[in-house]
Amino acid sequence: MTANVPLSEEEKTAVANYVADQEPIDIKISVIGAHGNAHGSGSLARLTRRAFPQQIKANLDGGYEMTVQVAEHPVTVDLKMCIGKTYIASSTILEPYLRGTDGFLLVYDVTNRDSFEFLRTAHTKAFGYRETGKPVWVYGARTDRPQMERMVSVEEGEEFCQNIHAKFLRVPAFTAQVLGQAVIEEMTGRAIVSKMSREAASVARREKLSKDLSSADPTPRQRGFSISSLKDKLLNRK
């Protein structure tokens, strides 16, 4: 699944029907970045707050959440913060972020080369050995900084996104331009499609397992299996 392709009309209809049937809905997006200093101008937390200034609030898990209206229904978007090399280096820590999320937001600061290179490593380690089927967005922060201060060009950011089939989002540092409502709704809709696909795959696996078990011949039930009969057989063997 790719985040750089707008939702089709068919997908929009499916999302609208899903949110109408499933309310309330909780969507999880893992936010991955290099910096954990909560007070630094380039920290992951501050860059995330800057992107959604009127939308988000802190939650008890150390992340953020916001409510987005989709087809006139409220959807809670939980932004799970995945900060620094510790998460990427440990598969035990990283696995819940891969398995339990509906999309990924990769964040870097254009004035910090290391933050961009971290995303290259993070993407390779997190996604390189598997096809997650989940949308990925790349958020390049402070894109309005003077050219002499930029360590990562816009072209590099766009090329990285093309290579990983991600949507490129740019957020200036000093202007009022943030991720607009249309972008946020598109992200939420794409994450819902990801959630729907994962749930459908889970149902299909359960149905296949049930079918395989029921078609096995003979089954314990067909042979009149019971705990007492098993006990008798074991006693007779002695």
N, C-alpha and C positions, 0 to 999 in steps of 0.2 A: 504494500500500500504506500502511495506517495502523497506527501503533503503539498507538493508544488502544483498539483492539478486541482482546480476548483471542483466543488461538489457538483455532480450531475443533477439534473432535475429528478431523476429516479432516486438518487441517494437522498436528496432533500425531502422527497415525499416519504421515503422509508424512515428517515430521522424524525420527521414530524409525527408519524404514526407511532414510532417507538416511544417518544417522550410523552405522548398522550396516554399510552397504555401503561408505562412503567413508572410514572411519577410517584415519589421523588427519585431523582437520578443523581448519582455521584460519579463524576468523571475524575480520573487521576492522571496528572501529567508530571513526569519526573523532570525536574530542572537540574541540568548538569553543568557545572562550571568549576573553574580552578580556585577561586578565591573565597575564603571563609571569614575574613575579617569583617565583622558586622558594621564597623564604623568607617572603613575605607571607602573612598569614592568609587573604587572599582570592585567592591565586594559583590559577590553573587546576590546577596540579599538586597542590597541597595539597587543594583541594576534591575532586579526583578520588580522591586517596588516602583522604580521609575517607569517601567514599561506599562504597568497597570495602576497608575497613581490613584484614580478615583474608584477602582474596582475591588482591590484586594484588602484583606485583613489577616493579621497573624492568627494562626491556630495553635492548639496545644502540642502539636507534633513538631514544632519548630519550622513549619512551612507556612504557606499562605493559602487562602481560599477565597473564591469569589462566586457570585451568583450571576449566571448569564441566562437571559431569556431566549429560549429556542422554541419557535412556533407557539409563542405565548405561554410557554411552560417554563418554570424555573429549573435550571440545572446547576448543581453545585460543582465547581471545578476546584479540585484539591491539587495545589502545586507542591510536590514533594521535593525538598531540597537535597540534592546529591552533590556535596561539595568536596573537591580536592582529590588528591591521589589515593587517599586511604580507601575511598569507595571503589575506585577503578582497579586498584591492586588486589583487592580481596573479593573473590567470587562469592564468598559467603555473604558479604555485605551488599554486593552489587545485585545479586540474584533477585531479591524482592523488588528492586526497582525495575528490573527487566520483566519479571513475570506479572507483577501486580499493577501495571500502568497501562493507560490507553494511548499514550503518546509521549514524546520526548521534546524538551526545549533545551537546546544547547546554547550556552551564553558565553560570549567573549567581549573583551574591550579592545577597540581598534588601536588604542594607544599602548596596549600591552601585548607584545608578541607571544610571550609565554602562555597567556590565556588562550590564544588561538591554537598554538601547537598542542596544548593540553587537550583540546577538543579532537584533534586528529588522533591522538593516542587513545582517548576515551572512546571514540567511535569504533576504532579498530578492535579494542579489547572488549567493548560491550556488545558490539553488533557484528564484528567481523566473522565470527564463526557460526552465525545463525541468521536466519531470516525471521525477523520479529513480526513482520506484517503490520507494524504500527507506524503511524506518521511521525516524522521528525521535522522540527523547525529549528533554524539557526538564527539567533538574535545577535546582531552586531551592534554593540552599544557605543554611544558617543561618536557617531559617524559625522557629526558636524565640526569636529575638532580641526584646527588648521592642518594643512598638508604636512608641515614639518613635524607635527606631533604624532602623526599616524604611523604606526608600525605595521599595520595590516591594511592593504588596499581593498577597495570595494570589489575589484576584479578577483582578488584571491578568495574573498568571502563567497562571491557568486560561484566561482569554480568549485569550491569545496561543496557547496550545496548541490550543484549539478551532479557531482560525483556520487553523492550519497542520497540523491533524490529527495532533497529537503527543500522546504520553503525558506527563502532568505528574508528576514525581517530586520529593518534598520530603525534605530531609535536615537535621535540626536540628543546631545547633553543639555543644551541650553534653550532650545525652542520648546514650544508647547506641543509639538508633535509627538504623540505616543502611539501605541498600538490602538488603532481606531476600533470602534464598536463592530464594524463590519469584519475586521480581521479577527477579533476575538470570537465573534459568532462563527466564523468560518473554521477557526481552530477547534472550537467546541463541537461543531457539527462533524468535523473529520474525526475527532476523538470518539464521538458516539458511534460512527460507522465502524471504527476499530473495535469498540466494545461489542457491538452487534455481531461482528464477524467472529470474534473470539467466543462469544456465547453460543453462536450457531455451530461452531466447530466442536465445542464441548458437548452439545446435545447430540451431534452426529456420532461422536466417539462413544457416548453412553448407549445410543441406540444400536450401534454396531456390536458393542460388547454384549448387550442383552440378546441380540439376535444370534451371536456366536454361541452363547451359553445355552440358549433354548434349542439350537439345532444340533448340539452335541449328542451323540447316540452311543450307548445309553447314558442318560443322566442319572444321578443318585435318586432323584424323585421317581423316574420311570422304573427303576429297579426296586421300588418300595423301600428306599433307604431310610433308616432310622438309627438313632443312637443305640437303642436296645439291640437291633439286629447286628450292628457293628460289634457290640460287646459280645454277643453270642458267637459270632464268627471268630473273634479273637480267642475266646475261651475254648472253642472247639479245636483250635490249632495247637493248643498246649498238650 
